[in-house]
Amino acid sequence: LCSNNNPYASFGATLARDEEQNLWSTPHDVTHTEADDDRVLYNMIVVRNQLDKDSEEWQKLNYDIYTLRQTRKEVRSRWKHILEDLGFQKEADSLLSVTKLSIISDSQNMGKARDILLKLSEETNIFPTSWELSERYLFVVDRLIALDAADEFFKMASVVYPKRPSGERVDDSQKAPQ
């Protein structure tokens, strides 16, 4: 039986969530998906909410949740910045909006979208080094392919967020002369 006309309810894919449990970047963000990274965050929230607020474990989990959300906001901000630089000022938010109802525009683009996303993670710093690729950005890259802007996005990301070799320090004064 489906309750509340929710087609996912019978599959157990969704849980009744209040505003505090929305997952993407802020408690009131309704664009979250139910991808693996969202489930990790959801599980952290569930565990934290079962702990005493005065406990050290609660404080640690609360900090981890906050840090993860801030990292997600930072990544989204980087993507939005590049989209706006490419001329998508009015469309940036809608291009970045991914919900459970989002679909890939063309299944033939899936391989290309994955390749570009992987290339972005390997050859730019648009994602933090500890970041696991999010399914959310696969949808965004698919949209960029449909708009014939994916290659330009990659070029701009390479310029704005160039990849630093591992171990390279921000402070160039500590490097040995070549």
Disulfide bonds with the S-S distance in Angstrom:
none
